[in-house]
Amino acid sequence: MNTSILLSHPRNSKLRIKQGTGWIPVMLLLMGLVLAGCNKDVSRNGNQAAAAVAEGPMQGEETAVLTHAPEVPPPITRNHPTKVKVQLEIKEVEKELAPGVRYMFWTFGGSVPGMFIRVREGDFVEFHLSNHPDNKMPHNIDLHAVTGPGGGAAASVTAPGHTSVFSFTARNPGLFVYHCATAPVGMHIANGMYGMILVQPKEGLPKVDKEYYVMQSEFYTHGKNREEGLQAFDMEKAIKEDADYVVFNGSMGALSDDKALTAKVGETVRLFVGNGGPGLISSFHIIGEVFDKVHSWGGAKVDQEQVQTVLIPSGGAAIVDFGVEYPATYILVDHSIFRAFNKGALAMLKVSGAADSTVYSGKQRDEVYLPEGAAIQTIPNGVAAKAPTVLSRAEMMDRGARTFNQICAACHQPTGQGIPMAFPPLAKSDFLMADKNRAIDILLNGKSGAIVVNGASFNGVMPQLNLDDASIASVLTYVRNSFGNSGDPVSIKEVKARRH
């Protein structure tokens, strides 16, 4: 029977070998193809083995230098792997989250983010994780650089007053996040338990003038943003990913003013940027700068150049290099921009030196911009209308109806019936009609917390609406005399008195 064996050639041609030729030549041919393929496409493990042979055996032992953010340990200059001892202590500490706002942080090393760890590709790492005796919780560590169960988490569950030791080989170069993985994992991360480890490629990274460590994360507190006092973690907000604070390096202002990053004109800067999460993706951007080289996802190789904004997932990282050519204060932000200017994801890089007007001129002149022709010289209604001080009842009902339909109806519904368990009814409302001054205060200042309306409980937030006195008086007059309600009007004078 004249059967044949088909072999796929690398160029997609086919070799046909007749069965009668014998198996020894066939096997020799197969081995030749495999070896040839290996020469062209060595596996990751093969590369590492070859590198280890080329470098020679592991030599010596050292203790890792760890640094608090934004500092970075110095580059590793040795040309061989070694045994590295890492000693990291977990501390639960109360510190400032924002001016006047305190928080009980759970930390790797006493600060947020945790200590920066730098080792070299091929190093054998002996990791010592200590949980301070004064701590209340057990903790562990999951290093994304570790190949093994839980990234080390399975071997490092540590009770207060104890130290766990485990080891691993730093096989994969790149910038990696580490974090606590003790249940509930999200709560431990949200309280500040994350940091970064750099496995420096064996060939090193290109030399730069400055290296800094920047890590974004978010916090979920019982109190609203900037509410003073000691704030506790809020699990319900965290599950909804409704962060009160989104910050760099653990707190609002951690890298601002006298704590800003610094550089000089002509220097090159490298940022090791991480995102501890626990939930949000970072759109990392420096206003007024462009990243010359980017290691996306924290990988070992440059894969992008001249980049404006780098996307960093929760639990991910990036390395960005750039030169600074002009003196200024550059603003680092999460370009999901409300996080920057309203929740705290803002930092500064202050660059000093001589200005070069060919790089940037500054404002050279200020001209009138009239794209539709010189005949347009004024803008109608440029002066705001003066708020009325007295309105008739009919005028108030008309104005109140407009305000209600524009602002209130979406929540309380067009007929005032509200939404069960969400928005209280205004129709035939005992709560609304019982206290006129309380109603005025709610529209002036907003309200949060539990209330009972017509026998039903509601626990939500009524935002401050920033309405003028006439609009508040009118809309209250309207709802107090609509939807089955009947009451006396609310005057502008009464609103003004409550405002002041």
C-alpha positions in Angstrom: 0.0 0.0 0.0 1.5 3.3 -1.1 0.7 5.5 1.9 2.7 8.7 2.8 3.4 11.0 5.7 2.7 14.7 5.3 5.0 17.1 7.1 4.2 20.8 7.3 7.3 22.8 6.2 7.9 26.2 7.8 7.1 27.9 4.5 3.8 26.0 4.3 5.0 23.7 1.5 4.5 20.0 2.0 7.1 17.1 2.1 5.8 13.8 1.1 7.8 10.7 2.4 6.9 7.3 1.2 6.5 4.6 3.8 8.9 2.3 2.1 12.0 4.5 2.8 12.2 3.5 6.5 11.7 5.4 9.7 15.4 6.3 10.5 15.7 8.9 7.8 12.3 10.2 8.7 13.2 10.7 12.3 16.5 12.3 11.3 14.6 14.7 9.2 12.1 15.5 11.9 14.9 16.1 14.4 16.6 18.4 11.9 13.4 20.4 11.5 12.9 20.7 15.2 16.4 21.8 15.9 16.3 24.3 13.1 13.0 25.7 14.4 14.5 25.9 17.9 17.4 27.9 16.5 15.0 30.4 15.0 12.4 30.6 17.8 13.8 29.7 21.2 11.2 29.4 24.0 11.2 31.8 26.9 12.7 29.1 29.2 15.3 28.3 26.7 16.4 31.9 26.5 16.7 32.1 30.3 18.7 28.9 30.4 21.1 30.1 27.7 21.4 33.4 29.5 22.2 31.7 32.8 24.9 29.6 31.1 26.4 32.7 29.5 26.4 34.7 32.8 27.8 31.8 34.8 26.6 30.6 38.2 24.8 32.7 40.7 27.1 34.7 42.9 26.9 36.1 46.4 24.1 37.4 48.5 22.7 40.9 49.2 19.8 42.6 51.0 17.5 44.6 48.7 17.3 48.3 49.1 13.7 49.4 49.5 12.4 52.9 49.1 9.3 54.9 49.9 7.5 56.6 47.0 8.4 58.7 45.1 12.0 57.5 45.5 13.4 54.5 43.5 16.3 52.2 44.5 19.4 52.8 42.3 19.9 50.8 39.1 21.5 47.4 39.6 24.9 47.4 37.9 26.1 43.8 38.5 26.3 41.5 35.5 25.3 38.3 37.3 22.3 36.9 39.3 22.5 36.7 43.0 20.5 35.8 46.1 18.5 38.8 47.3 16.9 39.0 50.7 13.8 41.3 50.8 12.5 42.3 54.2 9.1 44.0 54.2 7.0 44.9 57.3 3.2 45.4 57.3 2.0 48.3 59.4 -1.5 49.5 60.1 -1.2 53.3 60.6 -3.4 56.3 60.8 -2.3 59.1 58.5 -3.7 62.0 56.5 -5.7 61.2 53.3 -6.6 64.9 52.6 -6.3 68.1 54.6 -8.3 67.5 57.8 -9.2 64.0 56.8 -7.6 61.0 58.6 -7.7 57.4 57.5 -6.5 54.0 59.0 -4.2 52.8 56.2 -3.0 49.2 55.9 0.5 49.4 54.4 3.6 47.6 53.2 6.3 49.5 55.0 4.3 52.3 56.7 3.3 54.3 53.7 1.0 54.2 50.6 2.0 52.9 48.2 4.2 50.2 49.6 8.0 50.1 49.4 9.5 49.9 45.9 11.5 46.7 45.4 14.2 46.4 42.7 15.8 43.1 41.7 17.5 41.8 38.6 16.2 39.2 36.1 17.5 35.8 37.2 17.9 36.7 40.9 16.9 34.2 43.6 14.7 36.2 46.0 14.2 35.2 49.6 11.2 37.2 50.8 10.6 37.9 54.5 7.1 39.3 55.2 6.6 40.6 58.8 3.2 41.6 60.3 3.8 44.1 63.1 2.7 42.9 66.5 0.4 46.0 67.0 -1.6 45.2 63.9 -5.1 43.8 64.1 -5.4 41.8 60.9 -3.6 38.9 59.2 -2.1 39.8 55.8 -0.2 38.3 53.0 1.4 39.4 49.6 0.7 38.6 46.0 3.5 39.7 43.8 2.6 39.7 40.1 6.2 39.0 39.3 6.1 35.6 41.0 5.5 32.4 39.1 3.7 30.2 41.7 0.5 29.8 43.7 -1.1 33.1 44.4 2.0 35.0 43.4 3.3 34.1 46.9 0.0 34.7 48.7 -0.4 31.0 49.5 2.9 30.9 51.3 2.8 34.3 53.1 -0.4 34.5 55.2 1.0 36.1 58.3 -0.6 36.8 61.7 0.3 39.9 63.7 3.6 39.4 65.4 4.8 36.8 62.9 7.1 36.6 59.9 6.6 34.4 56.8 9.5 33.4 54.5 9.2 32.1 50.9 11.5 32.2 47.9 11.2 32.6 44.1 13.3 33.2 41.0 12.7 36.5 39.3 12.2 34.9 35.9 10.3 37.6 34.0 11.7 41.2 33.6 9.3 44.1 33.8 7.4 46.3 36.3 4.9 44.5 38.4 2.3 45.4 41.1 2.2 43.6 44.4 -0.8 43.7 46.8 -2.4 41.9 49.8 -4.6 39.0 48.8 -6.1 38.2 52.2 -9.9 38.0 52.2 -11.8 40.3 51.7 -9.1 41.1 49.0 -10.8 44.3 47.8 -10.9 45.8 51.3 -7.2 45.1 52.0 -6.2 46.7 48.7 -8.6 49.6 49.1 -7.0 50.3 52.5 -3.6 50.9 50.9 -2.0 47.4 50.5 -0.2 47.7 47.2 3.2 48.6 45.8 5.6 47.7 42.9 8.5 45.5 42.2 10.8 46.1 39.3 12.6 43.0 37.8 15.3 44.9 36.0 16.2 43.2 32.6 19.6 41.6 32.8 20.9 44.0 30.2 19.6 46.9 32.3 17.5 49.9 31.3 18.8 52.9 29.3 20.4 55.5 31.6 18.3 58.5 32.6 18.8 61.5 34.9 15.8 61.0 37.3 13.7 58.0 38.2 10.5 58.3 40.2 7.8 56.0 41.6 4.2 57.1 41.1 1.1 55.0 41.9 -2.5 55.8 41.5 -5.3 54.3 43.7 -8.8 55.2 45.0 -10.3 55.4 48.5 -13.9 54.8 49.6 -14.9 56.6 52.8 -18.1 56.8 54.9 -17.9 60.6 54.7 -18.1 62.6 51.5 -15.0 64.0 49.8 -13.0 66.3 52.2 -15.4 65.6 55.1 -13.0 66.1 58.1 -12.2 63.7 60.8 -11.2 60.0 60.9 -12.9 58.3 58.0 -13.7 54.6 57.7 -13.7 52.3 54.7 -17.1 52.1 53.0 -17.7 48.7 51.4 -21.0 49.7 49.6 -19.3 52.5 47.8 -16.3 50.3 46.9 -18.6 47.6 45.4 -20.2 50.3 43.3 -16.7 51.7 42.5 -18.0 55.1 43.6 -14.7 56.5 44.9 -14.5 59.6 47.1 -10.8 60.0 46.4 -8.6 59.1 43.5 -5.0 60.0 44.3 -1.3 59.6 43.5 0.9 58.1 46.2 -1.7 57.6 48.9 -3.1 61.0 49.6 -4.3 64.3 48.1 -1.3 66.6 47.6 1.3 63.8 48.1 3.2 65.1 45.0 2.3 68.8 45.0 3.9 72.1 46.0 7.0 71.4 48.2 6.6 67.6 47.7 6.5 67.9 43.9 8.8 65.8 41.7 11.7 67.9 40.3 13.9 68.0 37.2 16.1 70.4 35.2 15.8 71.5 31.6 17.7 69.0 29.5 17.3 66.1 31.8 15.6 62.8 31.0 13.0 61.5 33.5 11.7 58.0 33.9 8.4 57.3 35.8 7.5 53.9 37.1 3.8 54.3 37.2 1.4 51.8 38.8 -2.3 51.5 39.4 -3.2 49.8 42.7 -6.9 50.2 42.0 -8.8 48.4 43.4 -11.3 49.2 40.7 -10.6 52.0 38.4 -8.5 52.2 35.2 -6.0 55.1 35.0 -5.6 57.4 31.9 -2.2 58.7 32.9 -1.2 62.0 31.3 1.2 64.9 32.0 -0.2 68.2 30.9 2.3 69.8 28.6 4.5 66.8 28.0 4.7 63.8 25.6 6.1 60.4 26.6 9.1 59.7 24.4 9.2 56.0 25.1 6.6 53.8 26.8 6.8 50.2 28.2 3.1 49.5 27.9 1.6 47.3 30.7 5.0 47.4 32.5 6.6 45.1 29.9 10.4 44.8 29.6 10.5 46.3 26.1 9.6 49.8 24.6 6.6 49.3 22.4 5.4 52.8 21.9 7.0 56.2 21.2 5.6 59.8 21.4 2.6 59.0 23.4 0.1 61.5 25.0 -1.8 59.3 27.5 -1.1 55.9 28.8 -3.9 53.5 29.9 -3.0 51.6 33.0 -5.4 48.9 34.3 -6.1 48.2 37.9 -3.3 46.0 39.0 -1.1 47.1 36.1 1.8 49.3 35.4 3.8 51.3 32.8 7.2 52.7 32.4 7.5 56.1 30.7 10.6 58.0 29.7 10.7 61.6 28.5 13.0 64.6 28.2 12.1 68.0 29.7 12.9 70.9 27.5 11.1 73.9 29.1 10.9 75.2 32.7 7.4 75.0 34.1 5.3 73.1 36.6 3.8 70.2 34.8 0.6 68.6 36.1 0.3 64.8 36.3 -3.3 63.7 36.1 -5.7 60.9 35.5 -7.3 62.3 32.4 -10.7 60.9 33.5 -10.6 64.6 34.4 -13.1 64.9 37.2 -10.9 62.5 39.2 -8.0 65.0 38.8 -9.7 68.2 39.7 -12.4 67.0 42.0 -11.1 63.8 43.6 -7.4 64.3 43.9 -5.6 62.5 41.0 -3.2 65.4 40.5 0.5 65.7 41.0 3.3 68.1 40.0 6.7 67.9 38.2 8.6 71.2 38.7 11.2 71.8 36.0 13.8 74.5 36.5 16.3 76.0 34.0 16.5 78.5 31.2 13.5 79.0 28.9 13.9 78.5 25.1 11.4 80.5 23.1 11.7 78.1 20.2 10.3 75.3 22.3 7.5 77.5 23.7 6.9 81.2 23.4 4.3 81.9 26.0 1.6 84.4 25.2 2.8 86.8 22.5 -0.4 88.8 21.9 -4.1 89.0 22.7 -6.4 89.8 19.9 -10.2 90.0 19.5 -11.4 86.8 17.8 -14.4 87.6 15.5 -14.7 84.6 13.1 -18.1 85.8 11.8 -17.1 89.3 10.8 -16.4 92.7 12.3 -20.1 93.6 12.3 -20.6 91.5 15.5 -19.5 93.9 18.2 -21.6 92.8 21.2 -23.1 89.7 22.7 -26.8 90.0 23.5 -27.9 89.3 27.1 -24.3 89.6 28.3 -25.5 91.0 31.7 -27.4 88.6 33.9 -30.9 89.5 34.7 -31.4 90.8 38.2 -33.2 88.3 40.4 -36.7 89.4 41.4 -37.3 90.3 45.0 -41.1 90.1 45.0 -43.4 87.9 42.9 -47.1 87.5 42.8 -48.6 84.1 43.6 -49.4 83.5 40.0 -45.9 84.4 38.9 -44.5 82.1 41.6 -46.6 79.2 40.5 -45.6 79.7 36.9 -41.9 80.0 37.8 -42.1 77.1 40.2 -43.7 74.8 37.6 -40.8 75.6 35.2 -38.2 74.9 37.9 -39.9 71.7 39.0 -40.1 70.3 35.4 -36.5 71.2 34.6 -34.8 70.0 37.9 -37.1 68.0 40.2 -39.3 65.9 37.9 -36.6 63.4 36.9 -36.4 62.1 40.4 -39.7 63.0 42.1 -41.6 62.2 38.8 -43.9 64.6 36.8 -46.9 64.0 39.0 -44.9 64.1 42.3 -45.4 60.4 43.2 -41.7 59.7 43.6 -40.1 56.3 43.2 -40.5 53.7 46.0 -37.3 53.1 48.0 -35.5 55.7 46.0 -37.1 59.1 45.8 -39.7 60.2 48.3 -43.1 61.4 47.1 -44.1 65.1 47.0 -47.7 64.3 46.3 -49.8 64.6 49.6 -46.5 64.6 51.5 -46.7 64.8 55.2 -42.9 65.5 55.5 -43.0 68.4 53.0 -46.0 70.1 54.5 -45.1 69.7 58.2 -42.2 72.2 58.3 -41.8 75.1 55.8 -38.4 76.1 57.1 -37.1 72.6 56.9 -38.1 72.4 53.3 -36.3 75.7 52.6 -33.2 74.4 54.3 -33.1 71.2 52.3 -33.2 73.2 49.0 -30.6 75.6 50.2 -28.1 73.0 51.7 -29.1 69.6 50.5 -29.8 66.6 52.8 -28.6 63.1 53.4 -29.7 60.4 55.7 -32.9 58.7 56.7 -36.4 60.3 56.5 -39.9 59.0 56.8 -42.5 60.2 54.2 -46.1 59.1 54.4 -45.0 56.1 56.5 -42.3 54.9 54.2 -38.6 55.1 54.9 -36.0 56.7 52.5 -32.3 56.9 53.0 -30.5 58.8 50.3 -29.0 62.1 49.2 -30.7 65.3 48.1 -27.9 67.3 46.4 -27.5 71.0 47.0 -29.1 72.7 43.9 -27.5 76.2 44.0 -30.8 77.9 43.1 -31.5 81.5 43.7 -33.9 82.7 46.4 -36.7 83.4 43.9 -36.5 79.9 42.3 -36.5 78.2 45.7 -39.5 80.2 46.9 -41.3 79.6 43.7 -40.7 75.8 43.4 -41.7 75.3 47.1 -44.8 77.4 46.6 -45.6 75.3 43.5 -45.2 71.8 45.2 -46.9 73.0 48.4 -49.9 73.8 46.3 -49.9 71.0 43.7 -50.2 67.1 43.7 -52.9 67.2 46.4 -51.1 69.6 48.7 -52.5 72.8 49.9 -50.4 75.3 51.9 -49.4 78.9 52.2 -46.8 80.3 49.8 -43.1 80.6 50.5 -41.8 84.1 50.1 -38.4 85.2 48.8 -37.9 87.0 52.0 -38.3 83.8 54.0 -35.7 82.1 51.8 -33.3 84.9 52.2 -33.7 84.8 56.0 -32.9 81.1 56.1 -29.9 81.6 53.8 -28.3 84.0 56.1 
